[in-house]
């Protein structure tokens, strides 16, 4: 029979502390210039709000396409948002997916000097466009050539 222990008898978790004299400062990831039809997806934004914004942009007469971009842990959320959008809007909208790697630079600040550390992170670009609009006006977008 298992012994019942009180919550106070469990060892407390200790925070990881580095013995190093360096402090890691993550730089902001580089972004291409944002266009009106481009949406950067993060895990901090409200999902329903992002979905409503995407649908509103696509249903407006101004935009025939939108581009969703996600970095790191937001890749899954970006894919989910694209799938939800396609489900709500129907088969007249086409989805193209591009994955790539972003090289990020972090600063290691020490007592006497500053070093740089690089790391790679996965990213995704999803283009959602109205198939009928691009059949009428072929070649109106350069979105497929920029990464």
Buried (B, 14 or more C-beta within 10 A) or exposed (E): EEEEEEEEEEEEEEEEEEEEEBEEEEEEBEEEEEEEBBBBBBEEBEEEEBBEBBBEBBEEEEBBBBBBBBBBEBBEBBBBBBEBBBEEBEEEBEBBEBEEEBEBEBBBBEEEEEEEEEEEEEBBBBBBBBEEBBEEEEEEBEBEEEE
